[in-house]
Amino acid sequence: MPFHDITELPSGFCDPNTVTSEKLSVEDRVQITELLHRIYLCEDSRDYDALEKILVSDYINEHPLFGKHESASSFIDWFKNTPAGFDGIRHNCLNSITHGIRENVAESVSYILVLQLFPAKSRNESPTEKLDSLLPRIIGHGVVRDRWIRQEDRWYLKHRVYQQMSINAAFLPDKAMREKAAQNP
């Protein structure tokens, strides 16, 4: 598995001077932060309609394990048909920071922390003493990069890239897949 001793972020992203390089209002930052968290809540609660309202129609989602989706409808269809990746699982957004790229365009970087709370039939799991003794458990962590665009005074997610993912071997025993998840696109 590749080593990520140091988290790889876009150059200068943590520099506090980037907060003012392309001004984003406090309102813009709050709206983007709200949307970051709402996306994971939409996924975990299967609120497809609300999720669609956050994404632009030509939304791009890139995940090292789940591939690339080049429209909101493609991503949502995949999402609806892939319950094993979401059942009994909670996705958490951590340490998000956002800065403006240019007018009406912003970028966020955050960590994703994925917890398994319950067994799932979609993964052929059943409540057993052995599995119950492991839950809740952290099953994954990674870096998420998001590109946002503002249209008509609202922010929408344009492009999401998952990278530097670490997946718990007990959850995903396939070493080659875990190594693939750890890659940067």
Secondary structure, 3 states (H helix, E strand, C coil): CCCCCCCCCCCCCCCCCHHHHCCCCHHHHHHHHHHHHHHHHHHHHCCHHHHHHHEEEEEEEEECCCEEECCHHHHHHHHHCCHHHCCCEEEEEEEEEEEEEECCEEEEEEEEEEEECCCCHHHCCCCCHHHHHHCCEEEEEEEEEEEEEEECCEEEEEEEEEEEEEECCCCCCCHHHHHHHCCCC
